Every structure is written in structure tokens, then in C-alpha cells.
Amino acid sequence: MAREKLLIIEDEASVAKQLKWSLGQEYDISMAGDGKKARQLLASGAYPVATLDLGLPPSADTPDEGFKILEELGSLAPHTRVIVITGNAEKQNAVRAVALGAADFCAKPIDPDILKIILERTFRLHSLEAANRELLEKSAPEGSLCGMLGISPAMQKVFSLVRKVGKTGYPVLVTGESGTGKEMVANAIHQLGARSDTPFVIINCGAIPENLLESELFGHEKGAFTGAVARKTGKLEQADGGTVFLDEIGELPLSMQVKILRYLQEGTIERVGGATTIALNTRVIAATNVDLQQAVEKGGFREDLFFRLNVLPIHLPPLRERPEDIVLLAHHFLRIECEALRAGRVSLTPSAVAALSAIDWPGNVRELHNRIRRALSICSGKKITSDDLALGRDRPDQDQDQDQDQDQDQDQDQPEDRFLTLQQARDRAEQSCVRKALLLTGNNISEAARLLETSRPTLHDLIKKHGIRT
């Protein structure tokens, strides 16, 4: 049976030799004597567990280099669990190391038997986390990510980007119209990274009065201003070790933009009325529904802050650019609202499905969700009609087939005025009919086959032929 790989980060040759001798029978050991070598080996992703002596060159007499490695662990090796080696008199360092993400610590002088117990527990923890990640990946239905839904190519691109960005610790700027789900993207980035079990703090920059914003973000000391009767910890400090989400960053006053920029550059803050500089390890994700590039040109947003935030940009498409997701989202919202209200099974009529697919949804996903809530509140019986949705369209069931065919045709890649061969026209009509039947039945294959007056195997063949995702 292959031995587990263990990385020992230790600059004292005698201690490194002792650890390798005492642990070599149980583990496949690699050694790193400085920060540079440690980073190279950690970045390989080959080590489930590593031990780390905080005192490393070039500042072996202080824990600075060790703390830097711990701070970078989220991007270097997000799934590696680290055991910090620290002196008996350095309890404060051990506490800080755990706050920065260390799995455990072992005091010097090292007792090999105690270290073996800690290692065994940490390797088991890593195995459980790996199994849980694999289970989540396998059980997550296609077209979903951390509560977000989307089968459209535009959303699949967003999901792919979120998965990649989650593995880093760099600032992220999420852009998109109001109601597209920017907060959900920020939360997904947090949940998919190494900070998933740390705080996720949300700040709405546009909802806090300007005179309170600095105190809200950075905190204040007792007596800093009238009414400051006690020390207050700011949102950035509350998120230390985790993630802070700055929603509506475009609404941030210029005076506060300078302070946020300083934090991003230096990783430190000062409370209002305080004289102490506080070092933080807080990942920043910002979001806006305004064009920050245009705001920079008009002088309303600092260019240097824009570039600091825009390290990893993610743009969320509006709902009108992802029509494939409209009915999917509608069925999802209807299901969760029915569960919340204990309303039993309520379904959308064909006219309701057609109406949902026929408008641009200026309010995006949020508007769609609210329309479903409204319809569920006023519908009669267990069916939601187009009238219940109150979308400004009166679409009788007998007319909806023609209208929906037109909607589906417009979604195709070929423009309407392009000449089609007979075979291309047949394929296009066939694809449109299959898509429509699946939409009307909520992807129920048996019901869709009945509507199309064909067999289930034939429908499966058509779905495969046209590459339709169900």
C-alpha cells in the first residue's frame, strides 16, 4: 500500500533529520528548508498534509515567513492541511496560525508520538474533506452550482469561471445588471475556496449613510466620535480569515475608495480614532451594476482601485441573453415556494410557459422569482396560467403554439432571412418542436413524447441528434 505523502517545512537540519527518521516508516516524506522551496512543493498539489515551522529564512528569528505561507495557502494549495510547529512559549503564534487556516499545531520540543497522533487525525480530516468534495461534485445536478441554476452556454461559462476563481485568493469584481445574482456568485466563490468554513461578510455600500460608512467598514475606538460609547469591530475585521463582499461598490464615496485601496495594497486597516495598525487576511469580492470603466473616465471612481479590484472579472449575463434558463428557473422557484408554503404540487400551464419565454425580463432573475411568488399567491387551484403571471400578455392556450414556435425560431443561430434547404428546414422545425414539448412538460420525457405523438426511444434519439440538454 502506497504511503501518504507528507511535506516537512523546517530550516533546522537537525530537527528535519529527526522528523524524517521518526516518521519515515509511516509517510513518504519531502523536505523544504526555506519559503521558496516550500511554495514550489505546496503548489504541486501533491501533499495532503504539511508540517510548518514558522521561523524560516529570510527571517528565521521571527514567524513572519511562516505566516506569509499560511496566508498564501488558499492560492498555493487550498486543500493541503498544515500543522504548525511552534515553541511552548509561543501560544499567541499558534492561535494566529490556526486563525489563518492551520489545521493544528505541535509544540517544541517535538514529541514524535504526539506528532504522529496529530498527523493521523489531520490525514483523516483531509480524506473526509476530499470525499465530501467528490460527493458534492457528483451529486450536484448538471446546470447548478452552489444554488445557482443555468443550462445556457452563457451560465455554463460563468460556472466554469467561478470554479477556477474560487481556488485563488485574489480580488474579484462581479458585474451585471440588477437582479442577475451577483451575491450568489460571490457566495459560490467563497464556498468553493479554502475559506469555505470562514466568515462571509456582506456590505451594501449603497445602503449605508456616508457618515457611518467608515465606522461600518473599519470599526471605531471608544470615544472616537459622539456616540462611540464602546469599541466596535468593523466588517473587514469581522471577515478576517474569510471573505468580504462589497456590493454596489460603484456607490462608494471617493474618500472611502482611498481607504479600501490602502487595505488592498497593504493588507492593514486602522479603526476610526485608533492609532494601531491591524493586519487582516480578508479576501475582497466586489460587485456593481454600473460601468466602472465609464465611472473612472468621469472621475467618479478611482482608476487605481478599479485595477486592484478587477484582477478576476466575472460578468453575469442578463436573463434575456440566457433564454434557455427561463423555464428552468421558473420551475425551480415554483418548487421551492410551494415547499415553503406547503402548497402541494402546483404546475405551470402551457400558456404560462409560453408567456414566460416571450418577454425580456428587465428585472432579471429577481423579477422572475417575484412573478412566480405573485402568481402562486393569486392562482386558483393547482395551475398557474399566463394571467396569473400578469406579464401584460393575454395568450390563450390555443394560440400559444404558434407564438412559441416563433420564439424558438428566433433563438436559433441562423438568421430568419437566410435561405434554408429542405433538410435544414426539417431539422430546424424538428428541433423547435422537441424543445417546445420539453419546455411545456418540464423535461418530462414521457409527457413530451405523448405531446409529439411519438415513442420515448424516438424522442431520446431526437434529443441526442439535436444536442438538446434536458
C-alpha positions in Angstrom: 0.0 0.0 0.0 1.4 3.4 -1.0 2.4 5.7 1.9 0.7 9.1 2.3 2.9 12.0 1.1 4.0 14.4 3.8 5.8 17.7 3.4 8.1 18.9 6.2 8.9 22.6 6.1 11.8 23.0 8.5 15.1 25.1 8.2 17.0 23.5 11.1 18.8 20.4 9.7 18.9 18.6 13.0 15.1 18.9 13.6 14.4 18.0 9.9 16.5 14.9 10.2 14.8 13.9 13.5 11.4 14.2 11.9 12.3 12.3 8.8 13.8 9.5 10.9 10.8 9.2 13.3 8.1 9.5 10.6 9.8 7.9 7.6 8.2 4.4 8.2 4.7 5.8 8.0 4.9 8.5 5.4 6.6 9.3 2.1 8.4 12.5 3.2 9.7 15.5 1.2 11.7 18.3 2.8 11.8 22.1 2.3 14.3 24.3 4.2 13.0 27.7 3.1 9.9 29.6 1.9 10.8 29.4 -1.8 11.2 25.6 -1.8 8.1 25.2 0.4 6.0 27.3 -2.0 7.2 25.2 -5.0 6.3 21.9 -3.4 3.0 23.1 -2.0 1.9 24.5 -5.4 2.4 21.0 -6.9 -0.8 19.9 -5.0 0.9 16.6 -4.2 0.8 16.8 -0.4 -2.4 16.3 1.6 -0.6 17.4 4.8 2.5 19.5 5.6 4.2 20.5 8.9 5.4 24.1 9.0 8.0 25.7 11.3 7.0 29.4 11.3 10.6 30.6 11.6 12.0 30.3 8.1 14.7 32.2 6.0 15.0 35.0 5.2 13.6 35.9 8.7 14.3 32.7 10.7 14.2 34.5 14.0 10.6 35.6 13.5 7.3 33.9 12.4 6.8 36.3 9.5 7.7 33.9 6.7 5.6 31.1 8.1 2.6 33.4 8.5 3.1 34.5 4.8 3.0 30.9 3.6 -0.2 30.3 5.6 -1.8 33.4 4.2 -0.9 32.3 0.6 -2.1 28.7 1.2 -5.5 29.4 -0.2 -4.0 30.0 -3.7 -0.9 27.8 -3.3 -2.6 24.6 -2.1 -6.2 25.1 -1.0 -6.7 21.5 0.0 -3.4 20.9 1.9 -3.8 20.7 5.7 -1.0 22.3 7.6 0.3 21.5 11.1 2.3 24.4 12.6 5.4 23.6 14.7 5.8 26.2 17.4 7.5 26.8 20.7 5.8 26.2 24.1 6.1 29.9 24.9 4.6 31.0 21.5 0.9 30.3 22.2 -0.1 33.6 20.5 1.6 32.4 17.3 -0.2 29.1 17.4 -3.6 30.8 17.9 -2.9 33.2 15.0 -1.7 30.3 12.8 -5.0 28.4 13.4 -6.9 31.6 12.6 -5.0 31.7 9.3 -6.1 28.2 8.4 -3.7 25.8 10.1 -5.4 22.5 10.9 -3.5 22.0 14.2 -0.2 22.8 16.0 2.5 20.8 17.8 4.7 22.4 20.4 8.5 22.2 20.6 10.4 20.2 21.7 8.6 17.8 19.4 7.3 14.6 21.0 7.2 12.1 18.0 4.3 10.1 19.5 2.1 13.2 19.9 3.0 14.4 16.4 2.0 11.0 15.0 -1.4 11.3 16.6 -1.9 14.8 15.2 -0.7 13.7 11.8 -3.1 10.7 11.8 -6.0 12.9 12.7 -5.1 15.5 10.1 -4.7 13.0 7.3 -8.1 11.6 8.2 -9.6 15.1 8.1 -8.1 15.6 4.6 -9.6 12.3 3.4 -13.0 13.2 4.7 -12.9 16.7 3.1 -11.7 15.1 -0.2 -14.6 12.6 -0.1 -17.1 15.4 0.7 -15.9 17.5 -2.3 -16.2 14.5 -4.6 -19.7 13.7 -3.3 -20.8 17.3 -3.8 -19.4 17.3 -7.4 -21.1 14.1 -8.2 -24.5 14.9 -6.5 -24.8 18.4 -7.9 -27.2 18.3 -10.8 -26.0 19.4 -14.2 -26.7 23.1 -14.7 -26.4 24.0 -11.0 -23.6 25.4 -8.8 -23.9 26.4 -5.2 -27.6 27.2 -5.6 -27.3 28.9 -9.0 -29.1 27.4 -12.0 -28.3 27.6 -15.7 -28.1 25.3 -18.7 -27.4 28.1 -21.1 -23.8 28.4 -22.6 -23.5 31.8 -21.0 -24.1 30.5 -17.5 -22.0 27.4 -18.0 -19.2 29.8 -18.8 -19.8 31.7 -15.6 -19.9 28.4 -13.6 -16.6 27.4 -15.1 -15.0 30.7 -14.2 -16.4 30.6 -10.6 -14.9 27.2 -10.0 -11.5 28.5 -11.2 -11.6 31.7 -9.3 -12.7 30.0 -6.1 -9.3 28.3 -5.9 -7.5 31.6 -5.6 -7.4 34.4 -3.0 -7.3 37.3 -5.4 -9.8 40.1 -5.5 -12.9 39.5 -7.8 -15.1 42.1 -9.5 -18.6 40.8 -10.4 -20.5 42.9 -12.8 -24.0 42.6 -14.2 -27.5 44.2 -14.2 -29.5 44.4 -11.0 -31.2 41.1 -10.2 -28.8 38.8 -12.1 -27.5 37.1 -8.9 -24.1 38.8 -8.1 -24.3 38.0 -4.4 -24.9 34.3 -5.2 -21.8 34.3 -7.4 -19.7 35.9 -4.6 -21.0 33.3 -2.1 -20.2 30.5 -4.6 -16.6 31.7 -4.9 -16.3 31.7 -1.1 -17.9 28.3 -0.7 -15.6 26.7 -3.4 -12.4 28.0 -1.9 -10.2 27.2 1.0 -12.1 29.8 3.1 -15.4 28.0 2.9 -15.6 27.4 6.7 -14.7 31.0 7.5 -16.9 34.2 7.7 -18.6 35.5 4.6 -19.5 39.2 5.4 -21.8 41.2 3.1 -21.6 45.0 3.0 -24.0 47.0 0.8 -22.0 50.1 0.0 -25.1 51.9 -1.3 -27.3 51.3 1.7 -25.1 52.8 4.5 -25.1 56.5 5.1 -21.7 58.1 4.1 -21.1 59.4 7.6 -21.4 55.9 9.1 -19.6 54.0 6.3 -16.1 54.3 7.6 -17.1 53.1 11.0 -19.1 50.2 9.5 -16.2 49.1 7.3 -13.2 49.7 9.6 -14.7 49.9 13.1 -14.0 52.6 15.7 -12.5 53.0 19.1 -14.4 54.1 22.2 -14.7 57.9 22.2 -13.7 58.3 18.5 -16.8 60.5 18.0 -20.0 61.5 19.7 -22.0 58.3 20.4 -19.0 56.0 20.2 -19.5 54.6 23.7 -17.6 51.4 23.1 -15.1 49.9 20.7 -16.7 48.5 17.5 -15.2 45.9 15.2 -15.7 46.8 11.5 -17.0 44.5 8.8 -13.5 44.0 7.3 -12.1 42.9 10.6 -15.1 40.6 11.2 -14.3 38.9 7.9 -10.6 38.3 8.9 -9.5 34.9 7.5 -12.6 34.8 5.3 -14.3 36.9 2.6 -15.9 40.3 2.5 -18.4 41.1 -0.3 -18.6 44.7 -1.2 -21.9 45.0 -3.0 -22.7 48.2 -5.1 -19.0 49.2 -4.9 -19.8 51.8 -7.5 -21.7 53.8 -4.8 -18.6 54.1 -2.6 -17.6 57.7 -2.0 -14.2 58.7 -3.2 -12.9 59.3 0.3 -13.7 55.6 1.2 -12.3 54.4 -2.1 -8.9 55.6 -0.9 -9.1 53.6 2.3 -10.3 50.4 0.6 -7.4 50.9 -1.9 -4.9 51.1 1.0 -6.3 47.9 2.5 -5.9 46.1 -0.8 -2.3 47.4 -1.2 -1.1 46.8 2.4 -3.5 44.4 4.0 -3.9 46.6 7.0 -6.6 48.9 8.5 -7.0 51.4 11.3 -10.2 51.8 13.3 -11.7 55.3 13.4 -10.0 57.1 16.3 -7.4 54.3 16.6 -3.6 54.6 16.4 -2.9 50.8 15.9 -2.4 49.3 12.5 -4.3 46.0 12.3 -3.1 43.3 9.7 -6.0 41.4 8.1 -6.3 38.4 5.8 -9.6 39.1 4.2 -10.4 38.3 0.6 -12.4 41.0 -1.2 -15.1 40.4 -3.7 -16.8 43.5 -5.1 -19.9 43.8 -7.3 -21.6 46.6 -9.3 -24.4 47.1 -11.8 -22.7 50.3 -13.1 -20.0 50.6 -15.7 -16.9 51.3 -13.5 -14.7 52.0 -16.6 -17.1 54.8 -17.5 -17.2 56.0 -13.9 -13.4 56.2 -13.9 -13.5 58.3 -17.1 -16.0 60.6 -15.5 -14.0 60.9 -12.2 -16.5 59.1 -10.1 -14.3 56.1 -9.4 -10.6 55.8 -8.8 -8.7 54.1 -11.6 -6.1 52.5 -9.3 -8.9 51.0 -7.2 -10.7 49.7 -10.3 -7.5 47.9 -11.4 -7.0 46.5 -7.9 -10.5 45.1 -7.8 -10.6 43.9 -11.4 -8.0 41.2 -11.0 -10.5 38.5 -11.7 -13.6 39.9 -13.5 -16.8 37.9 -13.8 -19.7 39.3 -15.8 -23.2 37.9 -15.2 -25.4 37.9 -18.3 -28.9 39.3 -18.1 -31.8 36.8 -18.3 -32.7 38.0 -21.9 -29.3 36.7 -23.0 -29.9 33.2 -21.5 -33.4 32.3 -22.6 -32.7 28.6 -22.2 -32.7 29.2 -18.4 -36.1 31.0 -18.0 -38.4 28.0 -17.8 -35.8 26.0 -15.8 -35.6 28.8 -13.2 -39.4 29.2 -13.2 -40.0 25.6 -12.3 -37.2 25.8 -9.6 -38.7 28.9 -8.0 -42.2 27.4 -8.1 -41.0 24.2 -6.4 -39.2 26.0 -3.6 -42.1 28.4 -3.0 -44.6 25.5 -2.9 -42.4 23.8 -0.3 -42.1 26.9 1.8 -45.9 27.5 1.7 -46.7 23.7 2.0 -48.9 24.3 -1.1 -48.5 20.8 -2.5 -47.8 20.4 -6.2 -48.6 23.4 -8.4 -47.7 23.5 -12.1 -47.4 25.9 -15.0 -49.9 25.7 -17.8 -48.6 25.7 -21.4 -49.8 29.3 -21.8 -47.8 30.3 -18.7 -44.7 28.6 -20.1 -45.2 30.4 -23.4 -45.7 33.7 -21.7 -42.5 33.3 -19.5 -40.5 32.7 -22.6 -41.8 35.7 -24.5 -40.5 38.7 -22.6 -37.2 40.3 -21.9 -37.3 40.3 -18.1 -35.7 43.7 -17.4 -35.6 42.8 -13.7 -33.8 39.6 -14.5 -33.8 36.5 -12.1 -35.1 38.5 -9.2 -38.1 39.7 -11.2 -38.8 36.2 -12.4 -38.8 34.9 -8.8 -41.2 37.6 -7.7 -43.6 36.9 -10.5 -43.7 33.3 -9.5 -44.4 34.3 -5.9 -47.2 36.6 -7.1 -48.7 34.0 -9.4 -48.7 31.3 -6.7 -50.5 33.7 -4.3 -53.4 34.5 -6.7 -53.8 31.4 -8.8 -56.9 29.2 -8.5 -56.4 25.5 -7.9 -53.1 23.9 -8.8 -52.4 25.5 -12.1 -50.6 28.8 -12.9 -51.8 30.5 -16.1 -50.4 33.4 -18.1 -53.0 35.7 -16.5 -51.7 34.7 -13.0 -48.2 35.9 -14.0 -49.6 39.3 -15.0 -47.0 39.8 -17.7 -49.1 42.1 -19.8 -49.8 39.4 -22.4 -53.1 37.5 -22.9 -52.1 34.3 -24.6 -54.9 31.7 -24.9 -53.7 28.1 -24.9 -54.9 27.6 -28.5 -52.6 30.4 -29.8 -49.5 29.7 -27.8 -48.1 27.0 -30.1 -47.6 29.5 -33.0 -46.2 32.2 -30.7 -43.8 29.8 -29.0 -42.6 28.4 -32.4 -41.7 32.0 -33.4 -39.8 32.5 -30.1 -37.9 29.2 -30.5 -37.1 30.1 -34.1 -35.6 33.4 -33.1 -33.3 31.6 -30.6 -31.6 29.6 -33.4 -28.1 30.5 -34.6 -29.2 31.1 -38.2 -30.9 34.5 -39.0 -34.5 34.4 -40.2 -33.8 35.7 -43.7 -31.1 33.1 -44.5 -32.2 30.6 -47.2 -32.6 27.1 -45.9 -32.5 23.8 -47.7 -35.4 21.4 -47.2 -33.3 19.3 -44.9 -32.2 22.3 -42.9 -35.8 23.5 -42.6 -37.0 20.0 -41.4 -34.2 19.8 -38.8 -34.9 23.2 -37.6 -38.6 22.6 -37.2 -38.0 19.2 -35.6 -35.6 20.7 -33.1 -38.1 23.5 -32.3 -40.9 21.0 -31.7 -38.8 18.9 -29.4 -37.6 21.9 -27.4 -41.2 23.2 -27.1 -42.5 19.8 -25.9 -39.8 19.6 -23.3 -40.5 23.1 -22.1 -44.2 22.5 -21.8 -43.7 19.3 -19.8 -40.8 20.4 -17.6 -38.5 18.0 -19.3 -40.8 15.0 -18.6 -39.8 12.6 -21.4 -43.0 10.5 -21.3 -45.3 13.6 -21.4 -43.2 15.2 -24.1 -43.3 12.0 -26.3 -47.1 11.9 -25.8 -47.4 15.5 -27.0 -45.3 14.8 -30.0 -47.2 11.6 -30.7 -44.0 9.5 -30.8 -42.3 6.9 -28.6 -39.9 7.5 -25.8 -36.9 5.9 -27.6 -37.6 8.0 -30.7 -37.7 11.2 -28.6 -34.4 10.2 -26.9 -32.9 9.8 -30.3 -34.1 13.2 -31.4 -32.7 14.8 -28.2 -29.3 13.2 -28.9 -29.4 14.1 -32.6 -30.0 17.8 -31.9 -27.8 18.1 -28.8 -30.7 19.2 -26.7 -29.9 19.4 -22.9 -32.6 18.1 -20.6 
